Amino acid sequence: MALPLQQIVNALGCDFSGIDVSILIDSVSIDSRSHQNNSSTLFFAIKGLHHDAHQYINQLFEEGVQSFVVNQIPENLKGKANFLVVNDTLKALQDFATYYRALFHFPVIGITGSNGKTIVKEWLNFLLSPDYNIIRSPKSYNSQVGVPLSIIGINEKHNLGIFEAGISTVNEMQNLQRIIKPTIGILTNIGSAHDEGFSDISQKIKEKLKLFADAEVLILNKNKTIEAFLNKAIKTFTWSTLDRTADVFFQKKVVGNHSDLNITFNQLSFKVRIPFTDEASLENVMHCILTMLYLKYDQDTIQERVAELYPVEMRLKVKNGMYNCTLIDDSYSSDFQSLKIALDFLQHQRQHKKRTLIISDIFQSGLSDEELYSRISQLIISHKITRVFCVGVTISNFKNKFINTTAYKSTNDFINAFDSIDFSDETILIKGARTFEFERIVSLLEEKTHETVLEINLNALSYNYNYYKSKLKPSTKMMAMVKAFGYGSGSFEIAKLLAHHKVDYLGVAFADEGIELKKAGIEVPIMIMNPEMTTFRSIIQYGLEPEIYSFRGLKAFLKIVEEKGLENYPIHIKINTGMNRLGFDEENIPELISVLKKTKLVKVKTILSHFAESDNEEDSKFSKSQIAVFDRISTQICNELNYKLIRHLCNSSGISNYPEAEFDMVRLGIGLYGVSNHENEQKFLETVGTLKSVISQIRTLKIGDTVGYNRRFKAEKSTKMAVVPVGYADGISRKWGRGVGYLLVNGQKAPILGSICMDMLMIDVTDINCAEGNEVIIFGKEPTVIDIAKAIDTIPYEILTSISRRVKREFYRE
């Protein structure tokens, strides 16, 4: 967003007192702790039951925030900052979000229900993102505060919205409805979560349905009870596994670790295979399929994309545990409905015969304690749980209802007894309310690995891909470069995502990279950019496509193709236009054409060349000369061969700087990973990789103490130092040491002390509140790989590709 403050004042109809009503606002905040608060932030001082953000206004003003929405103006700041005075700051936030939402006109999917909102949202984002630039609720931002913050994230590039709406009592949904204004509605289900806030189930249904007051369609499981409360003016699109009068009828069959759904819709009948067997996932998939049908997706696209769905980790995380255990981490909530889902999920984890449940008190069930824990007992028996650990005062009072049970009054009591409990060769479901801090139990049971991790944000990678795709003509093809282990990020996972986005080609440097991807099941055509002649036989064996850049290479490849009795094997011709690295020179082109015209052994798929300095904005003369040479030579080859060829020259910088050189395809490399050579473009890209580690040890240095090899740091004052287990063997350049670089600890810069060692480095945390085990950021949003590259006189490519394979890669979707 970017709006003049005056426009916001007018939208809220509030009183204004301040210094500059023309200031441009580009972000909204309600969190005084956010490091994103700055002079162009509008801070809403929200009052809650247990907090009042007005008390942080002076602190925020000192940190540079100039504009505030308040109930009252602090006396000492009158005339020093901008204040929008309202009666209710939360209502003002919602009013602003409503106004802001009305500035955009594209389809918006609104999702509500007792369970499955986040999963349906995340799956729809995955299923629809190849075709739409989607804005969606981050995590589970579905509350009275979360929804407006989600909406304010819309920008001009979005053309589809997906937002959750969650309520816990009456008179809440109408606020969310006017903010979201969904055009397409999805009701996942009506369960017992938050029953306490409603007098009965009918009141709950009525409140939920208010979200769809102005929707053009409501997608739901056909249900007579819910339909009785529906406004007859609302068009419905229903599904069912029992009622054939539904718009879409599903028949389901569980086969091993997947399910087959037979779908009947109008005169259409087709099958979809999904990688889930539990009932909750099946229901969530059905809502997604109906949404795709309503948006007129064809059955082939639905079949292909739905088969690639994945578990949403923010809900249920499966982890490797110590002692050969498998952990199911569901430690974020503890209501009855989600327990049923989690136990169902546990049922399908077949690694171990033994099944253990660690469970806290259950909240928000809508049942008496007696009835609640009786039902839980029945669930535990039906799911064949081997043993149960109860944690909490209430559940401990009902321990006799469970089989093979040990009870603890608190999480601390359980942790104190941990060493005396035998865990081995079992699946453990950890299910607890947030207040019980069951993440501490997860930490005890989780398998310990190298503490340095490179996290890869697949959502960010998709966003960057679509950003560059939006710059191209619709007919222009895309090759994505996944060489050098996906620029250090990991090749297969990224290749799989790019395949989902219908990328036309993948590019790797050497044959072994392409072979690895083919073995992993990647079917997208893969071009080998620098094929060695010793690998030609393997290239053919795995159906890879080589770049040919010399007569020697062409002759050798033709010989092998002939030996294998093949014809029209796809190759790519590289021509030299000034890079003077690999490629056929212009004077060799007539001979090259002659050879190609005489053989049926190979067929040229593409002609390519390489910019030498497409990122040089100050002098474009050489690049433009390369474009002219490439156009001339490639046109000559196309005309002589007399069949359609794909021409490509542009890399990431070329896409942005030389749109006239798109030709038929472009090669997206470093831009895909969130790095641009241009400051103006960089702000539109999202960070893909974040390298993290932890503090291993903290010690205090006395004056005169030295640190590390060759004692390259000497303390001139008492210094608190932290050791981090990451070094040059992990890919951290030694040039980043000795005070040049820094790590981020709790949002603060911690300078690197002395030389970087092979497996660790030391940082100054004298003025930082931190402890052993705290997380540190080596690079990510800050410092960026661009920051590091500039400081040590290299390029971001080198920073990314240097990260050792011994560093664990973790892929996630937000």
HELIX and SHEET records of a PDB file:
HELIX    1   1 LEU A    5  LEU A   12  1                                   8    
HELIX    2   2 ALA A   53  TYR A   56  5                                   4    
HELIX    3   3 ILE A   57  GLU A   62  1                                   6    
HELIX    4   4 GLU A   75  LEU A   77  5                                   3    
HELIX    5   5 THR A   89  ARG A  101  1                                  13    
HELIX    6   6 LYS A  117  LEU A  128  1                                  12    
HELIX    7   7 GLY A  146  ILE A  151  1                                   6    
HELIX    8   8 MET A  173  ILE A  180  1                                   8    
HELIX    9   9 ASP A  195  GLY A  197  5                                   3    
HELIX   10  10 ILE A  201  LEU A  209  1                                   9    
HELIX   11  11 LYS A  210  PHE A  212  5                                   3    
HELIX   12  12 LYS A  224  GLU A  227  1                                   4    
HELIX   13  13 GLU A  279  TYR A  294  1                                  16    
HELIX   14  14 GLN A  299  VAL A  306  1                                   8    
HELIX   15  15 PHE A  336  GLN A  347  1                                  12    
HELIX   16  16 ASP A  369  SER A  382  1                                  14    
HELIX   17  17 VAL A  393  SER A  396  1                                   4    
HELIX   18  18 LYS A  399  LYS A  401  5                                   3    
HELIX   19  19 THR A  411  ASN A  416  1                                   6    
HELIX   20  20 PHE A  418  SER A  420  5                                   3    
HELIX   21  21 ARG A  434  PHE A  436  5                                   3    
HELIX   22  22 GLU A  439  LEU A  445  1                                   7    
HELIX   23  23 LEU A  458  LYS A  469  1                                  12    
HELIX   24  24 LYS A  483  TYR A  487  1                                   5    
HELIX   25  25 SER A  491  HIS A  500  1                                  10    
HELIX   26  26 ALA A  511  LYS A  519  1                                   9    
HELIX   27  27 MET A  533  THR A  535  5                                   3    
HELIX   28  28 PHE A  536  GLN A  541  1                                   6    
HELIX   29  29 PHE A  551  GLU A  563  1                                  13    
HELIX   30  30 GLU A  586  ASN A  588  5                                   3    
HELIX   31  31 ILE A  589  LYS A  598  1                                  10    
HELIX   32  32 LYS A  621  LEU A  641  1                                  21    
HELIX   33  33 SER A  652  ASN A  657  1                                   6    
HELIX   34  34 PRO A  659  ALA A  661  5                                   3    
HELIX   35  35 ILE A  670  TYR A  673  5                                   4    
HELIX   36  36 GLU A  679  GLN A  682  1                                   4    
HELIX   37  37 TYR A  709  ARG A  711  5                                   3    
HELIX   38  38 TYR A  728  ASP A  730  5                                   3    
HELIX   39  39 ARG A  734  TRP A  736  5                                   3    
HELIX   40  40 VAL A  785  ALA A  791  1                                   7    
HELIX   41  41 PRO A  796  THR A  801  1                                   6    
SHEET    1   A 2 LEU A   3  PRO A   4  0                                        
SHEET    2   A 2 LEU A  24  ILE A  25 -1                                        
SHEET    1   B 5 ASP A  15  SER A  17  0                                        
SHEET    2   B 5 ASN A  82  VAL A  85 -1                                        
SHEET    3   B 5 SER A  67  VAL A  70  1                                        
SHEET    4   B 5 THR A  41  PHE A  44  1                                        
SHEET    5   B 5 SER A  27  SER A  29  1                                        
SHEET    1   C 9 ILE A 134  ARG A 136  0                                        
SHEET    2   C 9 LEU A 160  GLU A 164  1                                        
SHEET    3   C 9 VAL A 108  THR A 112  1                                        
SHEET    4   C 9 ILE A 184  LEU A 187  1                                        
SHEET    5   C 9 VAL A 217  ASN A 221  1                                        
SHEET    6   C 9 THR A 236  SER A 240  1                                        
SHEET    7   C 9 VAL A 248  VAL A 255  1                                        
SHEET    8   C 9 HIS A 258  PHE A 265 -1                                        
SHEET    9   C 9 LEU A 268  ILE A 274 -1                                        
SHEET    1   D 6 LYS A 317  ASN A 320  0                                        
SHEET    2   D 6 THR A 326  ASP A 330 -1                                        
SHEET    3   D 6 GLU A 426  LYS A 431  1                                        
SHEET    4   D 6 LYS A 354  SER A 360  1                                        
SHEET    5   D 6 ARG A 387  VAL A 391  1                                        
SHEET    6   D 6 THR A 405  TYR A 408  1                                        
SHEET    1   E 9 GLN A 697  LEU A 701  0                                        
SHEET    2   E 9 THR A 719  VAL A 724 -1                                        
SHEET    3   E 9 LEU A 761  ASP A 764 -1                                        
SHEET    4   E 9 GLN A 748  LEU A 753 -1                                        
SHEET    5   E 9 TYR A 742  VAL A 745 -1                                        
SHEET    6   E 9 GLU A 775  PHE A 779 -1                                        
SHEET    7   E 9 GLY A 689  VAL A 694 -1                                        
SHEET    8   E 9 VAL A 453  ASN A 457 -1                                        
SHEET    9   E 9 LYS A 808  TYR A 812  1                                        
SHEET    1   F 8 ILE A 646  HIS A 648  0                                        
SHEET    2   F 8 VAL A 602  LEU A 608  1                                        
SHEET    3   F 8 TYR A 569  LYS A 574  1                                        
SHEET    4   F 8 GLU A 545  ILE A 548  1                                        
SHEET    5   F 8 ILE A 526  ILE A 528  1                                        
SHEET    6   F 8 TYR A 505  VAL A 508  1                                        
SHEET    7   F 8 LYS A 477  MET A 481  1                                        
SHEET    8   F 8 MET A 665  LEU A 668  1                                        
SHEET    1   G 2 THR A 706  VAL A 707  0                                        
SHEET    2   G 2 PHE A 713  LYS A 714 -1                                        
END                                                                             
